[in-house]
Amino acid sequence: MLWPALAGLPVLIILLGLGTWQAQRLVWKTDLLARIAAAAAAPPAPFSDPPAPYAKLEAIGRFDHAREALLGVEIRANRMGARLIVPFLRDGGPPILVDRGWVPLDGLAGLPRPEGPQRITGYIRFGEAAGRFAAQDDVAGRRFYHFDPGAIGAALGLPGTAPYALVLLGPAGSLPEPAQTLPRPRNNHLGYAITWYGLALSLIGVFAAFAWRQGKATRA
């Protein structure tokens, strides 16, 4: 019985450790989702550098529509589209790339492009590394397929662009079509915790059955 117990003990410790880690992640994610819900219900907070993630923020500045670009590819209602990215120029701060929302590629000419000082509300989207199979950016055509704020800003002639974007929040039914809610990460940690603790319990059950059979064989 000694060697089976010594072989199974490290596995049991690992399984219990993974279950405990997921339980801790569950508490953290639940608290994060509660804070996101509170931020969504509250008025927007003033924009600050560095900005708070998962918060509804308000920024003041003006759009530089002459440098707008398109990000990604997305089909909606059988129409090919992309995210409309426009630099937002602020006094006393670096330019911010603003994701105004989804636009159809065949309707760019008729989009509203507000001029002058603007007060906008949105949430922060940080940059992402390009995947191994990411499409090649078309810098000359201002078409980008992964979100790298520094590279996009430099390509648009705006070095020093902030390393994040502001994704606009707004109602549905208009173009560009903005996001309607703050992003909410998935919370699967309860299921993961149950899985790891369940495997640990199964291991204990298997060892108990093995020990009972060994003891029965010894008595016989």
Secondary structure, 3 states (H helix, E strand, C coil): CHHHHHHHHHHHHHHHHHHHHHHHHHHHHHHHHHHHHHHHHCCCEECCCCCCCCCCEEEEEEECHHHCEEEEEEEECCEEEEEEEEEEECCCCCCEEEEEEEEEHHHCCCCCCCCCCEEEEEEEEECCCCCCCCCCCECCCCEECCCCHHHHHHHCCCCCCCCEEEEEECCCCCCCECECCCCCCCCCHHHHHHHHHHHHHHHHHHHHHHHHHHHHHHHC
